[in-house]
Amino acid sequence: MAALSTIWRSFPAFYCRSRFSCLGERRKRRRRQMTRAARRSRRMLPLALALSILLSGCWDRVEIDQRGFVVGVGVDEPVKQEEKQDNGNQNDNNQDSGSQSQAGQKGPSKQSFRVVYQIVMPAGLSTNKSGGGESGGKAFFNMAVEEKTMATSMAKLSQRLSRAPFFEHLKVIVISESIARKPRKFAETIDFFLRESQMRRSTRVMITRDSAVNILNTHPPDQKLPSQYLEELSDNTKESSRILPESRIGDVHEFLLKRKSFAIQAVTNGNPNYSTLTEAAIFNGTSNQLVGFLTSQETAGLNFLQGKVKGGQIKFSFDDRLGVFSIEKATRSLECRFGPDHLPSFTYHVKVDGAVDEVLHAPDTLKEPSIKKMEEAVRKEIVKIMEMTISKLQHEYNCDVMGLREYLFHNHYYWFKQHENQWEEQGNLFATRPVRLDVKVGVRRSGNINLTEN
């Protein structure tokens, strides 16, 4: 009993010591947690300050009604001073030039480019009608600037516009033949657009035999913006085999860097109501300058050689009858063989399927002999336009835009690296390589009728 009483008397003191030691551990644990939290907060403070600066998205905001939307650019040679005097515009270029040119000076202009900017007038895009007629009026205006560089021409444009020029909606760049034929001028022209941060690499690039300002003044009745009309026109490859696929500025930049010959859509001005995109401008990969154009038929031949035909019609004749063949599907493959001289020869295998849209005074088009004759007539027509294209590219321009260089690079790399400099520039291997054509045509349908008249 004495032992039990001793234990009982010492229990409160033991209990209190244990309790206080637990409370001390909890306090220490809390202090450590608070210290860690304070350290984390101090570490996160610089990051929070940085994010507060980076995420302030309105610091460079410009209201939409304060932007000058540039949707088209045309680049021409500068107008000569005597021509300016005849037009009463000799003072147009003296705002930034200072004493560089005199109003009475004759001879060529000291500037390098005449740049025409097509700028949207938002009020003209309105579709609201009042009083029975369309409201808004004209939806664009063109402003011409002459300067030595593209960047300074844009700076001069800023001095003339009440709104800051904005290029993110630029749809098309039209460059005149006179600029593209000069050494280095084409690359100098698009250099600004490639470097500009607002620019999209999907902007279309076109070449014209006419002046670029005439193309940008094309105003079809169903479109309010000529630049939008040209952009949509370049997409009509499914409707015509004579339209080259769209030429985007990003693709053109790649061609220039690879020093590879290439083709760009060429636009011609029919009249103020429409333009035509049935030609191709050929650029030499070494000099990066324009060497010539392909006609509409030759452009169709180039599309067959590149395997980029999506549709279109081909006129043919058989037994003194005229017909129209509609392309529904076209495939192309390329074969290369090396001879005893270790030089390549090429064969294009082209398969075209489609339907007969029209035949004048034809016999029964459901009979097999008639179908065979039509297929052979279409085949000969395709071979003819492809041979025309090959002949001009090899013997007149010496520019491989047919895809032979690319094929050798991917499939016969070691041979190509040994003869790369001799392909177009020095040895003219491209111009002397034999190219054969294996074309097959299939008529899937000859129409809903077999005869128009007996």
C-alpha positions as CSV (number, residue, x, y, z in Angstrom):
1,M,0.0,0.0,0.0
2,A,2.9,2.4,0.7
3,A,4.3,1.8,-2.8
4,L,0.9,2.5,-4.4
5,S,0.5,5.7,-2.5
6,T,4.0,6.8,-3.6
7,I,3.1,6.1,-7.3
8,W,-0.2,7.9,-7.0
9,R,1.4,11.0,-5.4
10,S,4.0,11.2,-8.2
11,F,1.5,10.7,-11.1
12,P,0.3,14.3,-11.4
13,A,3.8,15.7,-11.7
14,F,4.7,13.1,-14.4
15,Y,1.4,13.8,-16.3
16,C,2.1,17.6,-16.3
17,R,5.7,17.1,-17.5
18,S,4.5,14.9,-20.4
19,R,1.8,17.3,-21.3
20,F,4.1,20.3,-21.4
21,S,6.7,18.5,-23.4
22,C,4.0,17.7,-26.1
23,L,2.9,21.3,-26.2
24,G,6.5,22.4,-26.7
25,E,7.0,20.0,-29.6
26,R,3.8,21.3,-31.2
27,R,5.0,24.9,-30.9
28,K,8.4,24.0,-32.4
29,R,6.7,22.2,-35.3
30,R,4.5,25.3,-35.9
31,R,7.5,27.6,-35.9
32,R,9.3,25.4,-38.4
33,Q,6.2,25.4,-40.7
34,M,5.8,29.1,-40.4
35,T,9.5,29.6,-41.2
36,R,9.3,27.4,-44.3
37,A,6.1,29.2,-45.5
38,A,7.9,32.6,-45.1
39,R,10.9,31.3,-47.1
40,R,8.5,30.1,-49.9
41,S,6.7,33.4,-49.9
42,R,10.0,35.3,-50.3
43,R,11.0,33.0,-53.1
44,M,7.7,33.4,-54.9
45,L,7.7,37.2,-54.6
46,P,10.1,37.9,-57.5
47,L,8.2,35.4,-59.7
48,A,4.9,37.2,-58.8
49,L,6.4,40.5,-59.7
50,A,7.6,39.2,-63.0
51,L,4.3,37.7,-63.9
52,S,2.5,40.9,-62.9
53,I,4.6,42.7,-65.6
54,L,4.3,40.0,-68.3
55,L,0.6,39.4,-67.9
56,S,-0.4,43.0,-68.1
57,G,-1.9,42.4,-71.6
58,C,-3.3,45.9,-72.1
59,W,0.0,47.8,-72.0
60,D,0.2,48.1,-75.9
61,R,-3.5,48.0,-76.7
62,V,-4.6,50.0,-79.7
63,E,-8.3,50.5,-80.3
64,I,-9.6,48.9,-83.5
65,D,-10.8,52.2,-84.8
66,Q,-7.3,53.6,-84.5
67,R,-5.7,50.9,-86.8
68,G,-5.1,51.4,-90.5
69,F,-5.7,47.9,-91.9
70,V,-3.4,47.2,-94.9
71,V,-4.8,44.4,-96.9
72,G,-2.8,44.7,-100.1
73,V,0.7,45.9,-101.2
74,G,1.8,46.6,-104.8
75,V,5.5,47.2,-105.7
76,D,6.4,49.0,-108.9
77,E,9.4,50.9,-110.2
78,P,9.3,54.6,-109.3
79,V,7.7,57.1,-111.7
80,K,10.2,59.2,-113.6
81,Q,10.3,62.9,-112.7
82,E,9.1,64.1,-116.1
83,E,6.1,61.8,-115.9
84,K,5.3,63.2,-112.5
85,Q,5.4,66.7,-114.0
86,D,3.0,65.7,-116.7
87,N,0.6,64.3,-114.1
88,G,1.0,67.3,-111.9
89,N,2.4,65.2,-109.1
90,Q,6.0,66.3,-108.9
91,N,5.6,67.4,-105.2
92,D,4.2,64.1,-104.0
93,N,7.7,62.7,-103.2
94,N,9.3,65.7,-101.6
95,Q,7.9,65.4,-98.1
96,D,10.7,63.2,-96.7
97,S,13.3,63.7,-99.4
98,G,14.3,67.2,-98.5
99,S,16.8,68.4,-101.0
100,Q,17.3,65.0,-102.6
101,S,15.3,65.8,-105.6
102,Q,14.1,69.0,-107.3
103,A,10.7,69.4,-108.9
104,G,12.3,70.3,-112.2
105,Q,14.8,67.5,-112.2
106,K,14.7,65.1,-115.2
107,G,15.9,61.5,-115.6
108,P,15.2,58.4,-113.5
109,S,14.0,58.8,-110.0
110,K,16.5,58.4,-107.1
111,Q,14.1,56.2,-105.3
112,S,14.1,52.4,-105.6
113,F,10.4,51.4,-105.1
114,R,7.0,52.9,-105.7
115,V,4.8,51.1,-103.1
116,V,1.1,51.2,-103.3
117,Y,-0.7,50.3,-100.0
118,Q,-4.4,49.3,-100.1
119,I,-6.1,50.4,-96.9
120,V,-9.5,49.4,-95.7
121,M,-12.3,51.9,-95.1
122,P,-14.4,50.1,-92.5
123,A,-17.5,52.2,-93.2
124,G,-17.5,50.9,-96.8
125,L,-17.7,47.3,-95.6
126,S,-21.1,47.8,-94.0
127,T,-23.9,45.7,-95.5
128,N,-26.8,47.8,-94.0
129,K,-29.1,49.2,-96.6
130,S,-31.0,52.5,-96.4
131,G,-33.3,54.0,-99.0
132,G,-33.1,51.0,-101.2
133,G,-29.4,51.2,-101.8
134,E,-26.2,49.9,-100.2
135,S,-24.6,52.1,-97.6
136,G,-21.0,52.6,-96.9
137,G,-19.6,53.5,-100.3
138,K,-16.1,52.6,-101.3
139,A,-14.4,50.1,-98.9
140,F,-10.8,50.9,-99.6
141,F,-8.3,53.5,-100.9
142,N,-4.8,53.2,-102.3
143,M,-1.9,55.3,-101.3
144,A,1.4,55.4,-103.2
145,V,4.8,56.1,-101.6
146,E,8.2,56.3,-103.2
147,E,11.3,55.4,-101.2
148,K,14.6,53.7,-101.4
149,T,13.6,50.9,-99.0
150,M,10.4,49.2,-98.0
151,A,10.8,50.0,-94.3
152,T,11.1,53.8,-95.0
153,S,8.2,53.7,-97.3
154,M,6.1,52.3,-94.5
155,A,7.4,55.0,-92.2
156,K,6.4,57.6,-94.8
157,L,3.0,56.0,-95.0
158,S,2.6,56.5,-91.2
159,Q,3.2,60.2,-91.7
160,R,0.3,60.4,-94.1
161,L,-2.3,58.3,-92.4
162,S,-4.3,59.3,-89.4
163,R,-4.3,55.6,-88.3
164,A,-1.2,53.5,-87.6
165,P,-0.6,51.0,-90.4
166,F,-1.4,47.4,-89.4
167,F,-0.2,44.5,-91.4
168,E,-1.6,41.4,-89.7
169,H,-4.5,41.2,-92.2
170,L,-2.3,41.6,-95.3
171,K,-3.6,39.3,-98.0
172,V,-1.5,39.8,-101.1
173,I,1.7,41.3,-102.3
174,V,1.8,42.1,-106.0
175,I,5.3,42.8,-107.5
176,S,5.8,44.1,-111.0
177,E,7.9,42.3,-113.7
178,S,10.3,45.3,-113.9
179,I,11.2,44.9,-110.2
180,A,11.4,41.1,-110.3
181,R,13.7,41.0,-113.3
182,K,16.4,43.1,-111.6
183,P,19.2,41.3,-109.7
184,R,18.5,41.0,-105.9
185,K,15.5,43.4,-106.2
186,F,12.9,40.6,-105.6
187,A,14.6,39.4,-102.4
188,E,15.1,43.0,-101.2
189,T,11.4,43.6,-101.8
190,I,10.1,40.8,-99.6
191,D,12.8,41.1,-96.9
192,F,10.8,43.7,-95.0
193,F,7.7,41.6,-95.0
194,L,9.6,38.5,-93.8
195,R,11.1,40.4,-90.9
196,E,8.1,42.4,-89.9
197,S,6.6,40.9,-86.7
198,Q,3.0,41.6,-87.7
199,M,3.3,39.7,-91.0
200,R,1.8,36.3,-91.6
201,R,3.8,33.8,-93.6
202,S,0.6,32.8,-95.4
203,T,0.4,36.1,-97.3
204,R,0.1,35.5,-101.1
205,V,2.9,36.7,-103.4
206,M,2.1,37.4,-107.1
207,I,4.0,38.7,-110.1
208,T,2.4,40.9,-112.8
209,R,3.4,42.0,-116.3
210,D,1.4,45.1,-115.7
211,S,1.9,47.8,-113.1
212,A,1.0,46.6,-109.6
213,V,-1.3,49.6,-109.0
214,N,-3.5,48.5,-111.9
215,I,-3.9,45.1,-110.3
216,L,-4.8,46.6,-107.0
217,N,-7.4,48.8,-108.7
218,T,-9.3,45.8,-110.1
219,H,-12.8,46.1,-108.6
220,P,-15.2,43.2,-109.5
221,P,-18.8,43.9,-108.8
222,D,-19.2,41.1,-106.3
223,Q,-16.2,42.1,-104.1
224,K,-15.6,45.2,-102.1
225,L,-11.8,44.6,-101.6
226,P,-9.6,43.9,-104.6
227,S,-7.0,42.2,-102.4
228,Q,-9.6,39.8,-101.0
229,Y,-10.7,39.1,-104.6
230,L,-7.1,38.2,-105.6
231,E,-6.7,36.0,-102.6
232,E,-9.9,34.1,-103.3
233,L,-9.0,33.9,-107.0
234,S,-5.7,32.2,-106.2
235,D,-7.6,29.4,-104.5
236,N,-9.6,28.3,-107.6
237,T,-7.2,25.4,-108.4
238,K,-10.0,22.9,-108.2
239,E,-11.9,24.6,-111.0
240,S,-9.0,25.1,-113.4
241,S,-5.8,23.2,-114.1
242,R,-4.2,26.4,-115.5
243,I,-3.9,28.1,-112.1
244,L,-0.7,27.5,-110.2
245,P,-1.1,26.6,-106.5
246,E,-1.1,29.7,-104.2
247,S,2.4,31.2,-103.7
248,R,2.8,31.9,-99.9
249,I,5.6,34.2,-98.7
250,G,6.8,31.5,-96.3
251,D,7.3,29.1,-99.2
252,V,9.0,31.7,-101.3
253,H,11.4,32.4,-98.4
254,E,12.3,28.7,-98.3
255,F,13.0,28.7,-102.1
256,L,15.3,31.7,-101.7
257,L,17.2,30.1,-98.8
258,K,17.7,26.8,-100.7
259,R,18.7,28.7,-103.9
260,K,16.2,26.5,-105.8
261,S,14.4,27.6,-108.9
262,F,10.7,28.1,-108.3
263,A,7.4,29.3,-109.9
264,I,5.0,31.9,-108.6
265,Q,1.5,32.8,-109.6
266,A,1.4,35.5,-112.3
267,V,-1.6,37.9,-112.5
268,T,-2.7,39.9,-115.5
269,N,-5.1,42.7,-115.7
270,G,-8.0,42.1,-118.0
271,N,-10.0,45.2,-117.3
272,P,-11.1,47.1,-114.2
273,N,-13.7,44.4,-113.4
274,Y,-11.5,41.3,-113.3
275,S,-7.9,40.0,-113.3
276,T,-6.6,36.6,-114.6
277,L,-4.3,34.1,-112.8
278,T,-3.5,31.7,-115.6
279,E,0.3,32.2,-115.9
280,A,3.3,31.3,-113.9
281,A,6.4,33.4,-113.3
282,I,9.7,31.4,-113.3
283,F,12.6,32.4,-111.0
284,N,16.2,31.2,-111.3
285,G,17.5,29.7,-108.1
286,T,21.0,31.1,-108.5
287,S,20.2,34.7,-109.2
288,N,16.8,34.8,-107.5
289,Q,15.4,36.9,-110.3
290,L,12.6,36.5,-112.8
291,V,13.6,34.9,-116.1
292,G,10.2,34.6,-117.8
293,F,6.6,33.4,-117.8
294,L,4.7,30.3,-118.7
295,T,1.5,30.6,-120.7
296,S,-1.8,29.2,-119.5
297,Q,-1.3,25.9,-121.3
298,E,2.3,25.6,-120.1
299,T,1.1,26.3,-116.6
300,A,-1.3,23.4,-116.8
301,G,1.6,21.3,-118.0
302,L,3.7,22.4,-115.0
303,N,0.8,21.4,-112.7
304,F,0.8,17.9,-114.3
305,L,4.6,17.6,-113.9
306,Q,4.4,18.7,-110.2
307,G,1.4,16.5,-109.5
308,K,-0.7,19.4,-108.3
309,V,-3.7,19.1,-110.6
310,K,-6.9,19.1,-108.6
311,G,-9.5,19.6,-111.3
312,G,-10.2,21.6,-114.5
313,Q,-11.1,20.9,-118.1
314,I,-9.2,19.8,-121.2
315,K,-10.4,20.4,-124.7
316,F,-9.8,17.6,-127.2
317,S,-10.7,16.6,-130.7
318,F,-11.2,13.3,-132.4
319,D,-12.7,12.4,-135.8
320,D,-13.0,16.2,-136.4
321,R,-15.2,16.5,-133.4
322,L,-14.6,18.8,-130.4
323,G,-15.0,17.7,-126.8
324,V,-14.3,18.7,-123.2
325,F,-12.9,16.4,-120.6
326,S,-13.4,17.2,-116.9
327,I,-10.6,16.1,-114.6
328,E,-11.8,14.4,-111.4
329,K,-8.5,12.7,-110.2
330,A,-4.9,13.0,-111.3
331,T,-1.9,11.2,-109.9
332,R,1.8,11.5,-110.8
333,S,4.9,9.5,-110.0
334,L,8.5,10.0,-111.1
335,E,11.0,7.3,-112.0
336,C,14.7,7.8,-112.4
337,R,17.3,5.5,-114.1
338,F,21.0,5.9,-114.5
339,G,22.7,4.9,-117.8
340,P,26.2,3.7,-118.6
341,D,27.4,7.3,-118.3
342,H,26.1,7.5,-114.7
343,L,23.7,10.2,-115.6
344,P,20.0,10.1,-114.9
345,S,17.0,9.9,-117.2
346,F,13.5,10.4,-116.0
347,T,10.0,9.1,-116.7
348,Y,6.8,10.7,-115.5
349,H,3.9,8.3,-114.9
350,V,0.6,10.3,-115.0
351,K,-2.8,8.8,-114.5
352,V,-5.9,11.0,-115.1
353,D,-9.5,10.0,-114.6
354,G,-12.5,12.1,-115.4
355,A,-15.8,12.5,-117.3
356,V,-16.8,13.8,-120.7
357,D,-18.6,17.1,-120.1
358,E,-19.3,17.9,-123.7
359,V,-18.9,16.4,-127.2
360,L,-20.1,18.1,-130.4
361,H,-21.7,16.0,-133.1
362,A,-20.4,12.8,-131.4
363,P,-21.3,9.2,-132.1
364,D,-22.7,7.0,-129.4
365,T,-20.4,7.8,-126.4
366,L,-21.4,4.7,-124.5
367,K,-19.8,2.4,-127.1
368,E,-16.3,1.2,-126.3
369,P,-14.7,2.3,-129.6
370,S,-15.9,5.9,-128.9
371,I,-14.6,5.8,-125.3
372,K,-11.2,4.6,-126.5
373,K,-10.9,7.3,-129.1
374,M,-11.8,10.0,-126.5
375,E,-9.3,8.6,-124.0
376,E,-6.5,8.6,-126.7
377,A,-7.4,12.2,-127.7
378,V,-7.3,13.5,-124.1
379,R,-4.0,11.6,-123.6
380,K,-2.4,13.3,-126.6
381,E,-3.5,16.7,-125.4
382,I,-2.0,16.2,-122.0
383,V,1.3,14.9,-123.5
384,K,1.4,17.9,-125.8
385,I,1.1,20.6,-123.0
386,M,3.5,18.7,-120.8
387,E,6.1,18.5,-123.6
388,M,5.6,22.3,-124.3
389,T,6.4,23.0,-120.6
390,I,9.4,20.7,-120.5
391,S,10.9,22.2,-123.6
392,K,10.6,25.8,-122.4
393,L,12.0,25.0,-118.9
394,Q,15.0,23.0,-120.2
395,H,16.0,24.8,-123.4
396,E,14.8,28.4,-122.8
397,Y,15.0,29.1,-119.1
398,N,17.2,26.3,-117.8
399,C,15.2,26.3,-114.5
400,D,14.2,23.1,-112.9
401,V,10.8,23.8,-111.3
402,M,9.5,20.4,-112.4
403,G,10.7,18.6,-109.2
404,L,13.7,16.7,-110.7
405,R,16.2,18.3,-108.4
406,E,14.0,17.6,-105.3
407,Y,13.6,14.0,-106.4
408,L,17.4,13.5,-106.8
409,F,18.0,15.1,-103.4
410,H,15.7,12.8,-101.6
411,N,16.3,9.5,-103.6
412,H,19.9,9.8,-104.9
413,Y,21.5,12.1,-102.4
414,Y,25.2,11.1,-102.9
415,W,25.0,11.5,-106.7
416,F,23.2,14.8,-106.3
417,K,25.7,16.3,-103.9
418,Q,28.5,15.4,-106.4
419,H,26.7,17.1,-109.3
420,E,24.7,19.8,-107.5
421,N,26.6,22.7,-108.9
422,Q,26.4,21.2,-112.4
423,W,22.6,20.7,-112.4
424,E,21.6,24.2,-113.5
425,E,24.5,26.6,-113.0
426,Q,27.6,25.3,-114.6
427,G,27.2,22.0,-116.4
428,N,23.6,22.4,-117.5
429,L,22.8,18.8,-116.7
430,F,19.1,19.6,-116.2
431,A,18.8,21.0,-119.8
432,T,20.3,17.8,-121.3
433,R,18.5,15.1,-119.3
434,P,15.9,13.1,-121.3
435,V,12.4,13.2,-119.9
436,R,9.8,10.6,-121.0
437,L,6.1,10.8,-120.4
438,D,3.8,7.8,-119.7
439,V,0.2,9.2,-119.6
440,K,-2.9,7.1,-119.1
441,V,-6.4,8.5,-119.3
442,G,-9.6,6.9,-118.1
443,V,-13.1,8.1,-119.0
444,R,-15.3,7.2,-116.0
445,R,-18.5,8.7,-117.3
446,S,-19.6,10.0,-120.7
447,G,-22.6,11.9,-119.3
448,N,-26.3,11.1,-118.7
449,I,-26.9,10.6,-122.5
450,N,-25.3,8.7,-125.3
451,L,-26.5,10.8,-128.2
452,T,-27.6,14.4,-128.5
453,E,-29.2,13.9,-132.0
454,N,-29.4,11.1,-134.6
